[in-house]
Amino acid sequence: MANDYEKRLLRVLDHVYANLDGDLSLDTLADVAALSRFHFHRVFTAMTGETVAAFIRRVRLYRAVTELLETDAPLGEVAKKCGYPNPKSFARAFRDAFGETPDGFRKRGLPRPPLRLDSKGDYQMYDVILRDEPERRLAVIPHRGAYLKIGEAFEKAGTTAMARGLGPELGAMMGLYYDDPDAVPEADLRSAAGFEIAEGAEIAPPLEMASLPGGKYAILTHKGPYTGLKAAYTYLFGDWLPRSGEVPRDSPPFELYLNTPMDTAPGDLVTLIGVALE
């Protein structure tokens, strides 16, 4: 089953190599891999040990090295062929990577550095099960910024709901995480904090309505502080998912919190990570 995911990633690598001056957006590459836009980057990074942006940058630079050493093409032509908008941005990226200008590198005729993927290291193992989940209706407060700072949004969601007498209508505390922190700047990360809420309960600002589709899910159990959740996602998308042969749906992952730091020691926190599957 893992071979299927390897084929998906190889399609992406081939597309990047062939289109360095073309459209290499995450949405386009997710389509090439035939994976959900919510999950493609997590799978790529977890399996290769490298973000998509870092991979593209590295391939562009080493393609430039080849062009500089093996052709007499003008720097502007090399820049365009390798996907840089102009010679200035190309020179800046090259200098940042190799410590000298493209022209100086060409004149010195330095040997080409090796092209390699960074090691992704060993995975920590987690329990993952497949189960059917019901459709969920949530009352949430949107959060933008670092995921580890979402606590304020949870506090606001809980306080607002209780002040409006919604306590009896509230269910599990849950978070929705729309972006991969390895692909999106921290300040732009989108998430939502809130609670499952009974059908028919009225929701008004600042609370917003969110929903999770029902169906088959992969559910990973993480025990320990929230700072360890990144390793859990890496295992889920880089090891378990490729081995399982399952394909994620175009839906954000959720976290369901079975207890909270308010009454539980960090080492005893239990978090379920859910990923919708086709």
C-alpha positions in Angstrom: 0.0 0.0 0.0 2.9 2.4 0.8 3.9 1.9 -2.8 0.8 3.8 -3.9 1.8 6.8 -2.0 5.4 6.6 -3.3 3.9 6.7 -6.8 1.9 9.8 -5.9 5.0 11.5 -4.6 7.0 10.5 -7.7 4.4 12.1 -9.9 4.8 15.3 -7.9 8.6 15.1 -8.2 8.4 14.5 -11.9 6.0 17.5 -12.3 8.3 19.8 -10.4 11.4 18.8 -12.4 9.5 19.4 -15.6 7.8 22.6 -14.6 10.3 24.7 -12.6 9.2 27.8 -14.5 5.5 26.9 -14.3 2.7 26.5 -11.7 4.0 24.8 -8.6 1.3 25.9 -6.2 0.2 23.5 -3.4 -3.2 23.2 -5.0 -1.7 22.2 -8.4 0.7 19.7 -6.8 -2.1 18.2 -4.6 -4.0 17.6 -7.9 -1.0 15.9 -9.4 -0.8 13.7 -6.3 -4.5 13.1 -6.3 -4.6 14.0 -2.6 -6.8 16.4 -0.6 -5.5 19.9 -0.5 -5.9 19.8 3.3 -3.5 16.8 3.6 -1.1 16.8 0.6 1.6 18.9 2.3 1.5 17.0 5.5 2.0 13.7 3.6 4.8 15.1 1.4 6.7 16.5 4.4 6.2 13.5 6.6 7.3 11.1 3.9 10.3 13.1 2.6 11.5 15.0 5.7 11.3 18.2 3.6 8.6 20.8 3.0 7.3 21.3 -0.5 8.8 24.9 -0.6 12.2 23.7 0.5 12.2 20.9 -2.1 11.3 23.3 -4.9 13.9 25.8 -3.8 16.6 23.1 -3.7 15.7 21.7 -7.1 15.7 25.2 -8.6 19.1 26.0 -7.2 20.7 22.7 -8.3 19.1 23.1 -11.8 20.8 26.5 -11.8 24.1 25.0 -10.8 23.9 22.6 -13.8 23.0 25.5 -16.1 25.8 27.7 -14.9 28.5 24.9 -15.1 27.4 23.3 -18.4 26.0 26.1 -20.5 26.9 29.7 -21.5 23.3 30.9 -21.2 22.9 34.5 -19.9 22.0 34.8 -16.2 18.5 36.1 -17.1 17.8 33.0 -19.1 19.1 30.7 -16.4 16.9 32.6 -13.8 13.8 32.2 -16.0 14.4 28.6 -16.8 14.8 27.8 -13.1 11.6 29.6 -12.1 12.9 32.9 -10.8 11.0 36.0 -11.9 14.1 38.1 -12.5 18.0 37.9 -12.3 18.0 39.9 -9.1 15.8 37.4 -7.1 17.8 34.5 -8.6 21.1 36.1 -7.5 19.8 36.7 -4.0 18.5 33.1 -3.6 21.8 31.7 -5.1 23.9 33.8 -2.8 21.9 32.9 0.3 22.3 29.2 -0.6 25.9 29.0 -1.7 27.6 32.2 -0.4 28.5 33.8 -3.7 26.9 35.2 -6.8 25.9 33.0 -9.8 28.4 34.8 -12.0 31.2 34.2 -9.5 30.2 30.6 -9.2 30.3 30.1 -12.9 33.7 31.7 -13.2 35.2 29.5 -10.5 33.8 26.3 -12.0 33.1 24.7 -8.7 32.0 21.0 -8.6 28.3 20.5 -8.2 27.1 19.7 -4.6 25.2 16.5 -4.1 21.4 16.5 -4.5 19.7 14.6 -1.7 16.6 14.5 0.4 17.0 15.2 4.1 16.5 12.2 6.4 13.0 12.1 7.9 14.3 10.1 10.9 12.4 7.5 12.9 8.7 7.7 13.8 7.2 7.4 17.2 4.5 4.8 17.1 0.8 5.6 18.0 -2.4 3.6 18.1 -4.6 4.3 15.0 -8.0 2.8 14.4 -10.6 3.1 11.7 -14.2 3.9 12.7 -17.3 5.5 11.4 -18.0 9.0 12.9 -21.3 10.8 13.0 -21.8 14.2 11.3 -21.0 16.8 13.9 -22.3 20.3 14.5 -19.9 22.6 16.3 -20.1 26.1 17.9 -16.6 27.6 17.4 -14.5 30.7 17.7 -12.1 31.2 14.8 -8.4 31.5 15.6 -5.6 32.8 13.4 -2.0 32.3 14.4 0.1 29.7 16.1 -1.9 26.5 16.9 -0.3 26.3 20.3 -1.9 29.6 21.2 -5.5 28.5 20.4 -6.2 28.3 24.1 -7.6 31.8 24.3 -10.2 30.9 21.6 -11.3 27.9 23.6 -11.7 30.0 26.7 -13.8 32.5 24.7 -15.9 29.8 23.2 -16.6 28.2 26.6 -17.2 31.4 28.4 -19.6 32.7 25.7 -21.5 29.4 25.5 -22.0 29.2 29.3 -23.0 32.8 29.6 -25.8 32.2 27.1 -27.0 29.1 29.0 -25.8 26.7 26.4 -24.0 24.5 28.9 -26.5 21.6 28.7 -26.3 21.7 24.9 -22.5 21.3 24.7 -20.6 18.1 23.9 -17.0 17.3 23.3 -14.4 20.1 23.1 -12.9 20.0 19.6 -10.5 22.0 17.4 -10.4 22.2 13.6 -7.0 22.8 11.9 -7.2 24.0 8.3 -3.6 24.6 7.5 -0.3 22.7 7.7 2.1 24.7 9.9 5.0 23.5 7.7 3.4 25.1 4.6 1.7 28.3 6.0 3.4 31.2 7.9 2.5 31.0 11.6 0.6 34.3 11.6 -1.7 33.0 8.8 -2.6 29.6 10.3 -6.4 29.1 10.4 -8.1 27.1 13.0 -11.3 27.0 15.1 -11.9 26.2 18.7 -15.2 25.1 20.2 -17.6 22.4 21.2 -19.9 19.9 19.7 -23.4 21.3 20.1 -26.9 19.8 20.1 -29.1 20.1 17.0 -31.4 23.0 17.3 -29.3 25.0 19.7 -29.1 28.7 18.6 -25.6 30.1 17.8 -24.9 33.8 17.5 -21.7 35.9 17.2 -19.0 35.7 18.3 -19.7 32.0 18.1 -19.9 30.6 14.6 -21.3 27.4 13.2 -19.0 24.7 11.8 -19.6 21.1 10.7 -17.7 18.0 10.3 -18.9 15.3 7.8 -19.7 11.9 9.0 -18.2 8.7 7.6 -15.0 6.7 7.8 -12.2 8.3 9.9 -8.7 7.4 11.0 -8.5 8.1 14.7 -5.1 8.5 16.3 -4.7 8.6 20.1 -2.1 10.9 21.5 -1.2 10.9 25.2 0.9 13.7 26.6 1.4 17.4 26.3 0.1 19.3 23.3 3.7 20.1 22.2 3.9 16.4 21.1 1.1 16.6 18.6 3.4 17.5 15.7 5.1 14.1 16.0 1.7 12.5 16.1 0.7 14.2 12.8 4.0 13.2 11.2 3.5 9.6 12.1 -0.1 9.6 10.9 0.6 11.2 7.5 4.1 9.9 6.9 3.9 6.3 8.1 0.4 5.1 8.9 -1.4 6.6 6.0 0.9 5.4 3.3 1.0 1.9 4.8 -2.7 1.7 5.2 -3.5 2.6 1.6 -6.3 4.8 2.8 -6.9 8.2 1.0 -7.9 11.2 3.0 -11.0 13.2 2.1 -10.9 17.0 1.4 -11.8 17.9 4.9 -9.6 19.4 7.7 -8.4 17.2 10.5 -10.0 17.6 13.9 -8.7 17.2 17.5 -11.0 16.0 20.2 -9.8 16.6 23.7 -10.9 13.9 26.3 -9.5 16.1 29.1 -8.0 19.5 29.6 -4.9 21.2 31.2 -7.3 22.7 33.7 -7.7 19.4 35.6 -5.1 17.1 34.1 -1.3 16.9 34.2 0.4 17.5 30.8 1.7 13.9 30.7 -1.9 12.6 31.1 -3.6 14.7 28.5 -5.4 12.5 25.9 -6.1 13.9 22.4 -7.8 12.2 19.5 -6.7 13.3 16.0 -9.3 12.5 13.3 -8.8 12.4 9.6 -11.7 11.8 7.2 -11.1 9.0 4.7 -12.7 8.2 1.3 
